[in-house]
Every structure is written in C-alpha cells, then in structure tokens.
Amino acid sequence: MSPDPDLPDDPFERLYASVAGDARRVPWARSEPHPAVAALVGTTPVPPGARALVVGCGLGEDAEAAAEAGWRVTAFDRSPTAVEWCRRRFPATRVDYRVADLLDPPGEWHHAFDLVIEVRTLQSIPPASVHAGVAAVAEAVAPGGTVLVCARIRPDGPVPDGPPWPLTRGDVDAFTTHGLPRVRLTQALARAPLGRDTAVLFRRPR
C-alpha cells in the first residue's frame, strides 16, 4: 500500500495525524508514566526551581508525572500533533510542551536542566544517528544534573530491522564520553523480544 499523499512525510507525525485522537492506535502510547520515571520522580527531592526536560514526550505521561512531583518541566516532541494532543489532554498542565527536534535542539537548552528524562526515543531514530542523539540529550544536562535513559538493550551484532532499533550497551555507555558517569543501571529480569528493558541513570559532576 502506498503512503497517503495527504499525510506528512515524517513517520511519527504521520501516525499521530492518522489515528484521529485514538491513543489505542499509537503503539508506544501508555496510560501511565514509565515505571522507572515514576520511581525516580517519586523518590528524588526537588530543589527549588529545578528544571526537567522530557525528550520525545509522546502523549505526556512522563512529563505530567515529573510536573506533579514538583519539577519545572519542559517536554518536547517532533510531532506537532502529539504536542497539541498533550495540551488538549492536560488542559490544566504546568508542563511547557514544545515542538522540537532532538537532533537540532534550541540553543538555550545547553546545560539547562537538572533532570533529563529519555524514554525509548533514542531507539526510535536510525542507528546512524543514535550517537548524535546521545550527544544532544547529554548536552541538556546541567552541572550536578542527572539523565534517566530507558531503552531496550540488545547484544552487539547485526542491526535489526526497525523501528524501533534496540540500543547496544556501547550506545548507552556513550553518555560517559560526554561527561556523565553512570551511577545506576536496572534491567528487567526477563528478556523481551526486542531486547532487555533497561533503565540507566547518569550524573554530571558539579
């Protein structure tokens, strides 16, 4: 079947625009925040005025959880439809939802956030761009700030068909080359078909 010429070229915007507001037709949509996000924001003290950035926010569950915990949250997605959907879904939100491209972020985000939340966005971009994505996420983390990365992790070897493209440990460990030592790694006990579900926390020294 050929693509609908009336829909956008970007695959994510195309999907969001095509489902007519039905979240059940968005494969990665969730009705609650990722468990690692909920655990982190539920147990981490929030300094006054601390800022958080949610990468590839989708339909907003992770962003809203962080805002509810007291963070000043900016959340972005490359899909304008997804961003507008978040604003309609949470009309009283305190989150600043924006349209932005991970690989070309606003300059004012450089080292601007005390917490950066990245849930399965890096694994949704082509493998050739993953390390550029890692660099962009890392650049948003302020001195003393942390980044939570949640992704499927696959063994080294041939790149699987995608999307998604599960990351390798080397992809994830690339955060350490951007001045962010790893402080915690949590993996699901069971391997999923697309790799082991993994949450990794990195922190930039002050």
Phi and psi restraints in degrees (value plus and minus 20) as a CYANA .aco file:
   2 SER   PHI     -98.9   -58.9
   2 SER   PSI     132.4   172.4
   3 PRO   PHI     -81.7   -41.7
   3 PRO   PSI     129.2   169.2
   4 ASP   PHI     -89.5   -49.5
   4 ASP   PSI      99.1   139.1
   5 PRO   PHI     -87.4   -47.4
   5 PRO   PSI     -35.2     4.8
   6 ASP   PHI    -107.2   -67.2
   6 ASP   PSI     -24.2    15.8
   7 LEU   PHI    -122.1   -82.1
   7 LEU   PSI     137.1   177.1
   8 PRO   PHI     -84.1   -44.1
   8 PRO   PSI     139.0   179.0
   9 ASP   PHI     -93.1   -53.1
   9 ASP   PSI     -54.7   -14.7
  10 ASP   PHI     -83.8   -43.8
  10 ASP   PSI     106.4   146.4
  11 PRO   PHI     -83.4   -43.4
  11 PRO   PSI     -53.8   -13.8
  12 PHE   PHI     -93.3   -53.3
  12 PHE   PSI     -65.9   -25.9
  13 GLU   PHI     -82.6   -42.6
  13 GLU   PSI     -57.9   -17.9
  14 ARG   PHI     -80.3   -40.3
  14 ARG   PSI     -64.2   -24.2
  15 LEU   PHI     -86.7   -46.7
  15 LEU   PSI     -68.9   -28.9
  16 TYR   PHI     -78.9   -38.9
  16 TYR   PSI     -59.3   -19.3
  17 ALA   PHI     -92.3   -52.3
  17 ALA   PSI     -42.2    -2.2
  18 SER   PHI    -110.9   -70.9
  18 SER   PSI     -32.9     7.1
  19 VAL   PHI    -115.0   -75.0
  19 VAL   PSI     -18.2    21.8
  20 ALA   PHI      34.7    74.7
  20 ALA   PSI      22.0    62.0
  21 GLY   PHI      55.4    95.4
  21 GLY   PSI      -5.8    34.2
  22 ASP   PHI    -119.0   -79.0
  22 ASP   PSI      80.6   120.6
  23 ALA   PHI     -83.3   -43.3
  23 ALA   PSI     -42.6    -2.6
  24 ARG   PHI     -85.1   -45.1
  24 ARG   PSI     -37.9     2.1
  25 ARG   PHI    -116.6   -76.6
  25 ARG   PSI     -15.4    24.6
  26 VAL   PHI    -119.8   -79.8
  26 VAL   PSI      89.1   129.1
  27 PRO   PHI     -77.2   -37.2
  27 PRO   PSI     -52.6   -12.6
  28 TRP   PHI    -118.2   -78.2
  28 TRP   PSI     -17.7    22.3
  29 ALA   PHI     -88.1   -48.1
  29 ALA   PSI     124.4   164.4
  30 ARG   PHI    -150.7  -110.7
  30 ARG   PSI     133.5   173.5
  31 SER   PHI    -112.5   -72.5
  31 SER   PSI     -22.5    17.5
  32 GLU   PHI    -170.2  -130.2
  32 GLU   PSI     143.3   183.3
  33 PRO   PHI     -84.0   -44.0
  33 PRO   PSI     137.0   177.0
  34 HIS   PHI     -77.0   -37.0
  34 HIS   PSI     118.7   158.7
  35 PRO   PHI     -74.2   -34.2
  35 PRO   PSI     -57.6   -17.6
  36 ALA   PHI     -88.2   -48.2
  36 ALA   PSI     -54.5   -14.5
  37 VAL   PHI     -87.7   -47.7
  37 VAL   PSI     -67.3   -27.3
  38 ALA   PHI     -79.2   -39.2
  38 ALA   PSI     -61.7   -21.7
  39 ALA   PHI     -86.4   -46.4
  39 ALA   PSI     -61.0   -21.0
  40 LEU   PHI     -88.6   -48.6
  40 LEU   PSI     -72.2   -32.2
  41 VAL   PHI     -91.4   -51.4
  41 VAL   PSI     -41.3    -1.3
  42 GLY   PHI    -100.2   -60.2
  42 GLY   PSI     -33.7     6.3
  43 THR   PHI    -143.3  -103.3
  43 THR   PSI     -26.0    14.0
  44 THR   PHI    -116.3   -76.3
  44 THR   PSI     101.5   141.5
  45 PRO   PHI     -80.1   -40.1
  45 PRO   PSI     120.5   160.5
  46 VAL   PHI    -125.1   -85.1
  46 VAL   PSI      90.7   130.7
  47 PRO   PHI     -82.1   -42.1
  47 PRO   PSI     132.3   172.3
  48 PRO   PHI     -75.5   -35.5
  48 PRO   PSI     109.3   149.3
  49 GLY   PHI      55.7    95.7
  49 GLY   PSI     -12.2    27.8
  50 ALA   PHI     -84.3   -44.3
  50 ALA   PSI     120.1   160.1
  51 ARG   PHI    -128.5   -88.5
  51 ARG   PSI     122.7   162.7
  52 ALA   PHI    -146.9  -106.9
  52 ALA   PSI     127.2   167.2
  53 LEU   PHI    -142.2  -102.2
  53 LEU   PSI     109.4   149.4
  54 VAL   PHI    -128.9   -88.9
  54 VAL   PSI      99.6   139.6
  55 VAL   PHI    -107.6   -67.6
  55 VAL   PSI     112.3   152.3
  56 GLY   PHI      34.8    74.8
  56 GLY   PSI      43.0    83.0
  57 CYS   PHI     -91.4   -51.4
  57 CYS   PSI     -33.6     6.4
  58 GLY   PHI      38.7    78.7
  58 GLY   PSI    -144.4  -104.4
  59 LEU   PHI    -118.5   -78.5
  59 LEU   PSI      -9.2    30.8
  60 GLY   PHI      77.3   117.3
  60 GLY   PSI     -18.3    21.7
  61 GLU   PHI     -81.2   -41.2
  61 GLU   PSI     -65.1   -25.1
  62 ASP   PHI     -87.9   -47.9
  62 ASP   PSI     -59.9   -19.9
  63 ALA   PHI     -83.4   -43.4
  63 ALA   PSI     -63.4   -23.4
  64 GLU   PHI     -87.4   -47.4
  64 GLU   PSI     -56.6   -16.6
  65 ALA   PHI     -82.9   -42.9
  65 ALA   PSI     -62.0   -22.0
  66 ALA   PHI     -86.7   -46.7
  66 ALA   PSI     -60.4   -20.4
  67 ALA   PHI     -85.0   -45.0
  67 ALA   PSI     -61.2   -21.2
  68 GLU   PHI     -82.3   -42.3
  68 GLU   PSI     -51.0   -11.0
  69 ALA   PHI     -98.3   -58.3
  69 ALA   PSI     -27.7    12.3
  70 GLY   PHI      92.8   132.8
  70 GLY   PSI     -20.3    19.7
  71 TRP   PHI     -96.8   -56.8
  71 TRP   PSI     128.4   168.4
  72 ARG   PHI    -104.6   -64.6
  72 ARG   PSI      86.3   126.3
  73 VAL   PHI    -125.1   -85.1
  73 VAL   PSI     110.5   150.5
  74 THR   PHI    -129.7   -89.7
  74 THR   PSI     112.4   152.4
  75 ALA   PHI    -152.8  -112.8
  75 ALA   PSI     118.9   158.9
  76 PHE   PHI    -156.2  -116.2
  76 PHE   PSI     136.8   176.8
  77 ASP   PHI    -166.5  -126.5
  77 ASP   PSI     132.5   172.5
  78 ARG   PHI     -97.9   -57.9
  78 ARG   PSI     -33.1     6.9
  79 SER   PHI    -111.5   -71.5
  79 SER   PSI      93.9   133.9
  80 PRO   PHI     -79.9   -39.9
  80 PRO   PSI     -54.1   -14.1
  81 THR   PHI     -84.7   -44.7
  81 THR   PSI     -61.7   -21.7
  82 ALA   PHI     -82.7   -42.7
  82 ALA   PSI     -62.5   -22.5
  83 VAL   PHI     -84.5   -44.5
  83 VAL   PSI     -65.0   -25.0
  84 GLU   PHI     -86.0   -46.0
  84 GLU   PSI     -54.3   -14.3
  85 TRP   PHI     -81.6   -41.6
  85 TRP   PSI     -64.4   -24.4
  86 CYS   PHI     -78.6   -38.6
  86 CYS   PSI     -64.6   -24.6
  87 ARG   PHI     -84.2   -44.2
  87 ARG   PSI     -57.2   -17.2
  88 ARG   PHI     -93.4   -53.4
  88 ARG   PSI     -57.2   -17.2
  89 ARG   PHI     -88.4   -48.4
  89 ARG   PSI     -54.2   -14.2
  90 PHE   PHI    -143.9  -103.9
  90 PHE   PSI      53.3    93.3
  91 PRO   PHI     -82.7   -42.7
  91 PRO   PSI     -44.6    -4.6
  92 ALA   PHI    -119.2   -79.2
  92 ALA   PSI      -1.8    38.2
  93 THR   PHI     -80.7   -40.7
  93 THR   PSI     130.3   170.3
  94 ARG   PHI    -120.3   -80.3
  94 ARG   PSI     -19.5    20.5
  95 VAL   PHI    -100.4   -60.4
  95 VAL   PSI     118.1   158.1
  96 ASP   PHI    -109.5   -69.5
  96 ASP   PSI      74.9   114.9
  97 TYR   PHI    -104.5   -64.5
  97 TYR   PSI     113.2   153.2
  98 ARG   PHI    -157.2  -117.2
  98 ARG   PSI     134.8   174.8
  99 VAL   PHI    -111.5   -71.5
  99 VAL   PSI     104.1   144.1
 100 ALA   PHI    -178.2  -138.2
 100 ALA   PSI     140.3   180.3
 101 ASP   PHI    -126.9   -86.9
 101 ASP   PSI     104.2   144.2
 102 LEU   PHI     -72.7   -32.7
 102 LEU   PSI     -58.8   -18.8
 103 LEU   PHI    -104.3   -64.3
 103 LEU   PSI     -20.1    19.9
 104 ASP   PHI    -167.2  -127.2
 104 ASP   PSI      43.9    83.9
 105 PRO   PHI     -96.2   -56.2
 105 PRO   PSI     139.2   179.2
 106 PRO   PHI     -78.5   -38.5
 106 PRO   PSI     121.9   161.9
 107 GLY   PHI     -81.8   -41.8
 107 GLY   PSI     -49.6    -9.6
 108 GLU   PHI     -92.4   -52.4
 108 GLU   PSI     -26.5    13.5
 109 TRP   PHI    -104.2   -64.2
 109 TRP   PSI     -24.0    16.0
 110 HIS   PHI     -81.8   -41.8
 110 HIS   PSI      98.9   138.9
 111 HIS   PHI      30.1    70.1
 111 HIS   PSI      19.2    59.2
 112 ALA   PHI    -124.7   -84.7
 112 ALA   PSI     -29.1    10.9
 113 PHE   PHI    -141.8  -101.8
 113 PHE   PSI     117.0   157.0
 114 ASP   PHI     -99.3   -59.3
 114 ASP   PSI     -42.5    -2.5
 115 LEU   PHI    -162.2  -122.2
 115 LEU   PSI     110.0   150.0
 116 VAL   PHI    -140.5  -100.5
 116 VAL   PSI     110.2   150.2
 117 ILE   PHI    -134.2   -94.2
 117 ILE   PSI      99.0   139.0
 118 GLU   PHI    -144.3  -104.3
 118 GLU   PSI      86.8   126.8
 119 VAL   PHI    -135.5   -95.5
 119 VAL   PSI      82.2   122.2
 120 ARG   PHI      39.9    79.9
 120 ARG   PSI       4.3    44.3
 121 THR   PHI    -106.2   -66.2
 121 THR   PSI     -62.9   -22.9
 122 LEU   PHI     -79.4   -39.4
 122 LEU   PSI     -54.9   -14.9
 123 GLN   PHI     -97.0   -57.0
 123 GLN   PSI     -25.4    14.6
 124 SER   PHI    -116.9   -76.9
 124 SER   PSI     -24.2    15.8
 125 ILE   PHI    -124.7   -84.7
 125 ILE   PSI     134.4   174.4
 126 PRO   PHI     -75.5   -35.5
 126 PRO   PSI     122.1   162.1
 127 PRO   PHI     -73.3   -33.3
 127 PRO   PSI     -52.7   -12.7
 128 ALA   PHI     -84.5   -44.5
 128 ALA   PSI     -39.6     0.4
 129 SER   PHI    -124.2   -84.2
 129 SER   PSI     -20.2    19.8
 130 VAL   PHI     -81.9   -41.9
 130 VAL   PSI     -64.4   -24.4
 131 HIS   PHI     -89.0   -49.0
 131 HIS   PSI     -50.0   -10.0
 132 ALA   PHI     -86.4   -46.4
 132 ALA   PSI     -57.3   -17.3
 133 GLY   PHI     -85.9   -45.9
 133 GLY   PSI     -61.4   -21.4
 134 VAL   PHI     -78.7   -38.7
 134 VAL   PSI     -65.3   -25.3
 135 ALA   PHI     -81.2   -41.2
 135 ALA   PSI     -60.7   -20.7
 136 ALA   PHI     -86.5   -46.5
 136 ALA   PSI     -62.7   -22.7
 137 VAL   PHI     -83.2   -43.2
 137 VAL   PSI     -66.3   -26.3
 138 ALA   PHI     -81.6   -41.6
 138 ALA   PSI     -57.9   -17.9
 139 GLU   PHI     -85.1   -45.1
 139 GLU   PSI     -40.4    -0.4
 140 ALA   PHI     -99.3   -59.3
 140 ALA   PSI     -33.9     6.1
 141 VAL   PHI    -102.8   -62.8
 141 VAL   PSI     104.9   144.9
 142 ALA   PHI     -95.3   -55.3
 142 ALA   PSI     141.1   181.1
 143 PRO   PHI     -74.7   -34.7
 143 PRO   PSI     110.0   150.0
 144 GLY   PHI      62.8   102.8
 144 GLY   PSI     -23.3    16.7
 145 GLY   PHI    -108.2   -68.2
 145 GLY   PSI     148.8   188.8
 146 THR   PHI    -145.0  -105.0
 146 THR   PSI     137.7   177.7
 147 VAL   PHI    -150.5  -110.5
 147 VAL   PSI     111.1   151.1
 148 LEU   PHI    -123.3   -83.3
 148 LEU   PSI     103.3   143.3
 149 VAL   PHI    -135.9   -95.9
 149 VAL   PSI     101.6   141.6
 150 CYS   PHI    -137.8   -97.8
 150 CYS   PSI     103.5   143.5
 151 ALA   PHI    -179.4  -139.4
 151 ALA   PSI     143.0   183.0
 152 ARG   PHI    -100.5   -60.5
 152 ARG   PSI     116.0   156.0
 153 ILE   PHI    -134.6   -94.6
 153 ILE   PSI     107.0   147.0
 154 ARG   PHI    -133.0   -93.0
 154 ARG   PSI     140.7   180.7
 155 PRO   PHI     -88.1   -48.1
 155 PRO   PSI     138.6   178.6
 156 ASP   PHI     -80.2   -40.2
 156 ASP   PSI     131.0   171.0
 157 GLY   PHI     125.1   165.1
 157 GLY   PSI    -182.9  -142.9
 158 PRO   PHI     -78.7   -38.7
 158 PRO   PSI     124.1   164.1
 159 VAL   PHI     -94.4   -54.4
 159 VAL   PSI     105.9   145.9
 160 PRO   PHI     -92.6   -52.6
 160 PRO   PSI     142.1   182.1
 161 ASP   PHI     -84.9   -44.9
 161 ASP   PSI     127.2   167.2
 162 GLY   PHI    -173.5  -133.5
 162 GLY   PSI    -190.8  -150.8
 163 PRO   PHI     -99.0   -59.0
 163 PRO   PSI     140.2   180.2
 164 PRO   PHI     -97.7   -57.7
 164 PRO   PSI     145.2   185.2
 165 TRP   PHI    -137.6   -97.6
 165 TRP   PSI      76.5   116.5
 166 PRO   PHI     -71.5   -31.5
 166 PRO   PSI     125.7   165.7
 167 LEU   PHI    -103.0   -63.0
 167 LEU   PSI     140.3   180.3
 168 THR   PHI    -114.4   -74.4
 168 THR   PSI     145.8   185.8
 169 ARG   PHI     -80.1   -40.1
 169 ARG   PSI     -54.3   -14.3
 170 GLY   PHI     -83.8   -43.8
 170 GLY   PSI     -58.1   -18.1
 171 ASP   PHI     -79.7   -39.7
 171 ASP   PSI     -67.3   -27.3
 172 VAL   PHI     -88.5   -48.5
 172 VAL   PSI     -62.6   -22.6
 173 ASP   PHI     -88.2   -48.2
 173 ASP   PSI     -30.2     9.8
 174 ALA   PHI     -81.5   -41.5
 174 ALA   PSI     -40.5    -0.5
 175 PHE   PHI     -79.7   -39.7
 175 PHE   PSI     -50.8   -10.8
 176 THR   PHI     -87.7   -47.7
 176 THR   PSI     -43.5    -3.5
 177 THR   PHI     -97.4   -57.4
 177 THR   PSI     -27.2    12.8
 178 HIS   PHI    -129.5   -89.5
 178 HIS   PSI       7.3    47.3
 179 GLY   PHI      57.7    97.7
 179 GLY   PSI       6.4    46.4
 180 LEU   PHI    -145.3  -105.3
 180 LEU   PSI      67.6   107.6
 181 PRO   PHI     -80.8   -40.8
 181 PRO   PSI     125.9   165.9
 182 ARG   PHI     -97.0   -57.0
 182 ARG   PSI     115.6   155.6
 183 VAL   PHI    -136.0   -96.0
 183 VAL   PSI     -39.0     1.0
 184 ARG   PHI    -180.2  -140.2
 184 ARG   PSI     123.7   163.7
 185 LEU   PHI    -156.6  -116.6
 185 LEU   PSI     110.2   150.2
 186 THR   PHI    -148.0  -108.0
 186 THR   PSI     110.6   150.6
 187 GLN   PHI    -145.0  -105.0
 187 GLN   PSI     123.8   163.8
 188 ALA   PHI     -84.3   -44.3
 188 ALA   PSI     127.9   167.9
 189 LEU   PHI     -89.8   -49.8
 189 LEU   PSI     -57.2   -17.2
 190 ALA   PHI    -116.5   -76.5
 190 ALA   PSI     120.7   160.7
 191 ARG   PHI     -99.0   -59.0
 191 ARG   PSI     110.6   150.6
 192 ALA   PHI    -106.3   -66.3
 192 ALA   PSI     144.8   184.8
 193 PRO   PHI     -76.3   -36.3
 193 PRO   PSI     -51.2   -11.2
 194 LEU   PHI    -122.0   -82.0
 194 LEU   PSI      -1.7    38.3
 195 GLY   PHI      97.8   137.8
 195 GLY   PSI     154.2   194.2
 196 ARG   PHI    -103.9   -63.9
 196 ARG   PSI     107.8   147.8
 197 ASP   PHI     -89.8   -49.8
 197 ASP   PSI     104.7   144.7
 198 THR   PHI    -154.9  -114.9
 198 THR   PSI     119.4   159.4
 199 ALA   PHI    -142.5  -102.5
 199 ALA   PSI     107.7   147.7
 200 VAL   PHI    -147.8  -107.8
 200 VAL   PSI     115.4   155.4
 201 LEU   PHI    -132.8   -92.8
 201 LEU   PSI     109.0   149.0
 202 PHE   PHI    -140.9  -100.9
 202 PHE   PSI     132.0   172.0
 203 ARG   PHI    -156.6  -116.6
 203 ARG   PSI     113.7   153.7
 204 ARG   PHI    -105.4   -65.4
 204 ARG   PSI     107.5   147.5
 205 PRO   PHI     -80.2   -40.2
 205 PRO   PSI     133.2   173.2
